Amino acid sequence: MDFREPVDEMNRTLRHLHVQTLITIAVTWIMLNASWQHSLVQAQENRSNQQSGLNVQIETIEGDTQSGQLQQLSGSKVEVGLSGDNALSLELTELASIQLDTIARTSPPTRVSLAGGSVIAAAVASMETESLLIRSVGQPELSVPIKTVRSVRFRAASPGTDPTWMGLIEEPQRRDRLVIRREGDSLDAIEGTILGITRESVSFDLGGNVVEAPLPKLEGVIFSNTPGDRPQKSIRVNDQWGSEWLADSVAWDSKTNALTFSLESNLSHSIPMSQVMSLQFSGGILYLSEAEVARSSASVAVNRLVGDDLASTWFGAEPMEKNVVTQFQSEHVVRIPEGYQQLVAAVRIADEVDEFTPVVVSVLLDDQVVWTKELTDREPIGFALPMENHRQVTLRTSLPETETNSDSDLGNSLGHRVEWLGARLLK
């Protein structure tokens, strides 16, 4: 019997197994080495961050700026390392902003607006029972009570639909709304109760008839929480995805390199510091109902009838919580403090006006008209305007140019009221 063939076969098998073992060992070593190198680099970066901090530029409320490396941000103060061994320590109440070297990213389309003023760019937002789950890119999930949610917009902002959408979310309402996108960029709001939100549809109770509305057909949903209950927040955190987080407090953990901030209803959220673009302090929101009034005047016809003083008293603008109510054919002028960058509001004919003629509403910045619209029904129209370096905002109501001169027609001046909903300046 010839044993050479089985022996040769066994040797070939052993050699094959030996090669496989060597390959396995080599691959394992390469993977372990790569993992070790990654851990080493990460540890070095963490040590570097802890030693040197993050590059930031701070601006005080007096306009002074300093650049350095963030060493501490928590409680009520910030510490920044300057050149050499110098350091700067400031109370947060002394700051206007902190800017970081972060690159803006393409924002996901979905926007979740909270009652506290936060606007969150979300990859996905889903609702079950009384909570909304928000998933943002590269951030921990955030679950918020429905009572703190104002709206969820599924589509990206666009000039064709923004005025109507902004008008709808500023308008107080008693019931939830399902906002449908029609042809020609028109929006149709239907009242009912929002039961749930998934990736595909919104479950909506329409007078006892539950429908599953597909997301591609919708602009968004608006909850019945009223904007008048919006609390004031002192800190605005802007991240690279386009979110604006309004918070009561912030804290930076240098070990995890994460920024944690408090939101409404005892909620807190953390995001990587590498996603933070800026922090803005000193309020951040000023409602026109609370701003310093430079001038409030009625029409010439009213002035001639009752005199300038009585016209200003009887027919001047009225602050009503977060809104401003102006009379037909009037101007309301407020002063803009430094640092504010945007004016946001919605405008409509007041509900208590039974009959009215069309009215033109205009916004002027330093006596220059920057936005105008003719109101022919009660539907609110929203807008957002950049402030740049302007120092005065004027809210004007007047007759359309096609109408006759109204100086002698008090019927077109009395009894007409225009509501500027949620009119506010943002930093």
ZADRENTOR-407961 format. One record per residue (C-alpha): residue in three letters; x, y, z. Coordinates in steps of 0.001 Angstrom, whole numbers, padded with zeros to 6 digits, always signed. Layout:
<lumkes>
ALAXYZ...
</lumkes>
This chain:
<lumkes>
MET+000000+000000+000000ASP+001364+003415-000995PHE+001051+005930+001897ARG+002775+008762+000058GLU-000397+010248-001486PRO-002310+010624+001828VAL+000819+012063+003471ASP+001290+014574+000650GLU-002374+015553+000869MET-002033+016052+004625ASN+001041+018236+004161ARG-000757+020366+001591THR-003700+020767+003991LEU-001402+021743+006854ARG+000404+024256+004677HIS-002962+025724+003588LEU-004147+025961+007171HIS-000848+027539+008143VAL-001215+030192+005450GLN-004826+030894+006507THR-003715+031225+010116LEU-000957+033635+009143ILE-003397+035699+007056THR-005907+035779+009936ILE-003215+036871+012364ALA-001989+039551+009952VAL-005486+040949+009335THR-006233+040947+013056TRP-002964+042755+013772ILE-003686+045363+011094MET-007181+045990+012501LEU-005922+046214+016070ASN-003108+048513+015017ALA-005513+050778+013092SER-007871+050860+016060TRP-004966+051650+018391GLN-003727+054413+016085HIS-007265+055885+015902SER-007580+055748+019687LEU-004180+057366+020035VAL-005084+060194+017659GLN-008446+060662+019402ALA-006742+060770+022788GLN-004201+063267+021501GLU-007015+065436+020091ASN-008907+065236+023386ARG-005776+066192+025324SER-005150+069011+022881ASN-008728+070254+023260GLN-008493+070111+027029GLN-005184+071943+027018SER-005847+074563+024357GLY-009654+074853+024216LEU-011655+075835+021136ASN-010958+078865+018985VAL-013697+081433+019583GLN-014418+085107+019094ILE-016453+086833+021774GLU-018293+090142+021543THR-019469+092083+024585ILE-022706+094063+024768GLU-020564+097192+024481GLY-019199+096072+021100ASP-015681+095005+022153THR-014335+091817+020524GLN-011630+089365+021608SER-010336+086167+019996GLY-008911+083273+021971GLN-009451+079705+023118LEU-012465+078657+025127GLN-011482+077326+028532GLN-014777+077337+030426LEU-018449+077961+029657SER-020905+077079+032379GLY-023182+078586+034960SER-023021+082341+034566LYS-019560+082966+033141VAL-017148+082281+030292GLU-013347+082078+030383VAL-011217+082556+027276GLY-007455+082119+027028LEU-005739+084966+025188SER-002232+085278+023790GLY+000552+084421+026184ASP-000689+083468+029625ASN-003464+086052+029656ALA-007075+085028+030229LEU-010412+086798+030092SER-013306+085980+032409LEU-016745+087519+031803GLU-020264+087108+033117LEU-022688+085877+030461THR-024779+089004+031072GLU-021841+091005+029663LEU-021777+089053+026376ALA-023511+089693+023076SER-022220+086598+021257ILE-019654+083797+020977GLN-018641+082820+017428LEU-016936+079523+016513ASP-015098+078400+013366THR-017809+076006+012205ILE-018901+075394+008612ALA-022625+075520+007792ARG-024103+072330+006327THR-027000+071689+003960SER-030034+071694+006195PRO-032623+068885+006254PRO-036063+070148+005145THR-038141+069300+008240ARG-038484+072058+010839VAL-039909+071599+014333SER-040920+074801+016156LEU-041237+074706+019931ALA-043279+076978+022180GLY-040111+078475+023647GLY-039059+079776+020216SER-036604+077036+019227VAL-036641+075994+015560ILE-035037+072578+015042ALA-033786+071221+011720ALA-034740+067549+011866ALA-033984+064562+009685VAL-037094+062820+011030ALA-039889+063823+013394SER-042402+061226+014600MET-045272+061474+017062GLU-046777+058854+019324THR-049418+059634+021981GLU-048255+062792+023783SER-044609+063042+022654LEU-042746+064091+019520LEU-039447+062323+018796ILE-036946+064535+016956ARG-033921+063042+015233SER-031318+065589+014136VAL-028152+064803+012172GLY-025267+063761+014412GLN-027133+064610+017633PRO-028855+062561+020343GLU-032578+061960+019876LEU-034829+064476+021607SER-038308+063594+022891VAL-040505+066602+023684PRO-044068+066785+025054ILE-046636+067711+022409LYS-047795+070607+024594THR-044432+072296+023918VAL-044618+071893+020102ARG-045989+074692+017920SER-045588+073185+014463VAL-043816+070654+012250ARG-043072+071753+008691PHE-042168+068874+006386ARG-041058+070935+003392ALA-038169+073353+002958ALA-038910+077059+003148SER-039818+078711-000163PRO-040827+082251-001222GLY-044106+080948-002633THR-045398+079412+000603ASP-043477+081204+003393PRO-045883+084177+003842THR-048942+081931+004220TRP-047158+079399+006455MET-045723+082093+008729GLY-049136+083720+008958LEU-050748+080425+009987ILE-048238+079602+012739GLU-048472+083097+014273GLU-052270+083049+014365PRO-053782+081831+017685GLN-056028+078801+017236ARG-058148+076470+019338ARG-057673+073299+017274ASP-054834+071550+015473ARG-054362+072211+011771LEU-053343+069989+008887VAL-051794+072178+006173ILE-052098+070757+002651ARG-049900+071899-000260ARG-052044+072536-003353GLU-050986+073260-006914GLY-049504+076689-007496ASP-047858+076849-004035SER-051175+077491-002285LEU-051757+076171+001237ASP-055052+074896+002624ALA-055414+074568+006418ILE-057943+072060+007815GLU-058893+072031+011505GLY-059087+068841+013544THR-056896+066781+015897ILE-053433+065399+015145LEU-053257+061787+016368GLY-049837+060674+015110ILE-046955+061351+012741THR-044798+058756+010945ARG-042265+058866+008101GLU-045087+058307+005599SER-048210+060043+006899VAL-050063+062079+009496SER-053015+060514+011311PHE-055659+063233+011559ASP-059105+063215+013187LEU-061403+065288+011008GLY-064647+065578+012956GLY-064702+061910+013940ASN-063375+060691+010587VAL-059731+059595+010924VAL-057654+060018+007757GLU-054046+059075+006973ALA-052671+062087+005096PRO-049497+061241+003085LEU-046522+063479+003888PRO-045725+064286+000210LYS-049115+066057+000011LEU-048557+068149+003141GLU-046754+071358+004031GLY-046916+070581+007728VAL-048994+070453+010899ILE-049739+073173+013440PHE-050693+072366+017019SER-053279+074321+018974ASN-050714+075630+021481THR-051024+079420+021296PRO-047922+081528+020490GLY-048956+084071+023120ASP-047666+081694+025792ARG-044114+081810+024397PRO-041661+082404+027297GLN-038635+084617+026954LYS-035264+082888+026554SER-031927+084596+027116ILE-029598+082440+024962ARG-029759+081436+021283VAL-027592+078515+020067ASN-027177+078242+016278ASP-025866+074960+014894GLN-024436+074088+011467TRP-027644+072370+010308GLY-029708+075556+010637SER-031302+074903+014030GLU-031899+077778+016416TRP-032078+076562+020003LEU-033472+079060+022531ALA-032251+078203+025997ASP-032178+079446+029573SER-028647+078164+030311VAL-025671+076520+028593ALA-022695+074448+029741TRP-019664+073145+027811ASP-017977+069880+028832SER-014361+069988+027629LYS-013914+066221+028122THR-016768+065183+025825ASN-016579+068423+023822ALA-020385+068732+023997LEU-022619+071721+024677THR-025635+071090+026904PHE-028484+073604+027147SER-031845+073774+028878LEU-035071+074163+026914GLU-038684+074524+028054SER-040486+072190+030475ASN-037264+071014+032139LEU-035935+069634+028849SER-032216+069574+028130HIS-030303+068697+024991SER-026645+068152+024091ILE-024935+068619+020748PRO-021289+068219+019715MET-019407+071490+020019SER-018124+070864+016488GLN-021686+071563+015269VAL-022107+074870+017122MET-021740+077984+014968SER-022588+080687+017501LEU-024160+081523+020829GLN-026031+084804+021229PHE-026889+086321+024589SER-028582+089370+026105GLY-032159+088441+025382GLY-032198+087772+021677ILE-035905+088635+021240LEU-037594+092027+021528TYR-041316+092242+020816LEU-042456+095455+019158SER-045187+095662+021798GLU-042373+096180+024332ALA-040051+098353+022204GLU-039557+102089+022684VAL-042137+104028+020664ALA-040741+106899+018613ARG-044064+108016+017122SER-047629+106739+016669SER-049871+108799+014404ALA-053371+108492+012914SER-054563+109678+009499VAL-054769+113322+008536ALA-058587+113116+008532VAL-058723+111985+012171ASN-056098+114540+013217ARG-058133+117337+011681LEU-061298+116186+013427VAL-060092+115617+017001GLY-056592+117111+017078ASP-053184+115491+017159ASP-053137+114678+020895LEU-056542+112981+021020ALA-055909+111213+017724SER-052697+109759+019126THR-054469+108717+022354TRP-057639+107277+020843PHE-056369+105900+017578GLY-052724+105109+018267ALA-051251+101629+018297GLU-052149+099250+021156PRO-049809+096598+022564MET-051722+093355+023224GLU-049471+090731+024830LYS-047005+089772+022052ASN-048980+091586+019332VAL-049414+095172+018168VAL-052814+096471+016984THR-052823+099496+014694GLN-055660+101563+013256PHE-056465+101885+009582GLN-054501+104746+007980SER-051851+105135+010653GLU-048132+104808+011302HIS-046507+103234+014335VAL-042761+103828+014662VAL-040472+102071+017163ARG-036747+102385+017798ILE-034429+099426+017168PRO-031658+098836+019731GLU-028274+097757+018399GLY-027622+094107+017688TYR-030964+093034+016241GLN-030751+091370+012847GLN-034252+090303+011810LEU-037909+091377+012037VAL-040497+088568+012090ALA-044292+088990+012193ALA-047626+088108+010625VAL-050391+090616+009850ARG-054167+090375+009369ILE-057420+092331+009673ALA-058630+092100+013268ASP-061399+089576+013972GLU-063728+092125+015537VAL-063907+094163+012319ASP-067231+093164+010702GLU-066919+095045+007426PHE-063802+096470+005897THR-062342+097777+002689PRO-059027+096402+001334VAL-056056+097804+003226VAL-052379+098068+002332VAL-049927+097198+005106SER-046288+098208+004807VAL-043092+097893+006814LEU-040525+100680+006626LEU-036941+100585+007864ASP-035566+104085+008425ASP-038363+105567+006234GLN-037729+103139+003350VAL-040489+100702+002367VAL-039043+097153+002458TRP-042249+095093+002479THR-045858+095775+001455LYS-049014+093726+000979GLU-052683+094372+000218LEU-055052+092585+002606THR-058357+091649+001024ASP-059489+088959+003510ARG-058837+087864+007082GLU-056088+085356+006295PRO-052800+086244+008077ILE-049668+086862+006001GLY-046222+086371+007517PHE-042796+087813+006723ALA-039172+087852+007904LEU-037006+090861+007061PRO-033262+091472+007597MET-032525+094498+009791GLU-028888+095264+008900ASN-028017+098614+010546HIS-031452+100234+010625ARG-032617+102143+013685GLN-036391+102509+013213VAL-039266+100220+012205THR-042535+101696+010925LEU-045785+099720+010711ARG-048012+101543+008215THR-051618+100946+007111SER-053179+102813+004193LEU-055707+102592+001364PRO-054757+101015-001963GLU-053499+103529-004522THR-056559+102916-006698GLU-058835+104294-003972THR-059743+107962-003804ASN-058050+110251-001342SER-059449+109381+002076ASP-058627+112541+004007SER-062284+113550+003919ASP-063694+110047+004355LEU-063652+109138+008037GLY-065524+105923+007269ASN-062318+104548+005841SER-060380+105614+008919LEU-062522+104620+011883GLY-063313+101116+013068HIS-060623+099344+011054ARG-057996+097533+013086VAL-054950+095593+011898GLU-053179+092989+014063TRP-049416+092481+013787LEU-049107+088994+015279GLY-045953+088114+017217ALA-044071+091089+015761ARG-040545+090727+017141LEU-036907+091617+016570LEU-034324+088813+016673LYS-030606+088985+017314
</lumkes>
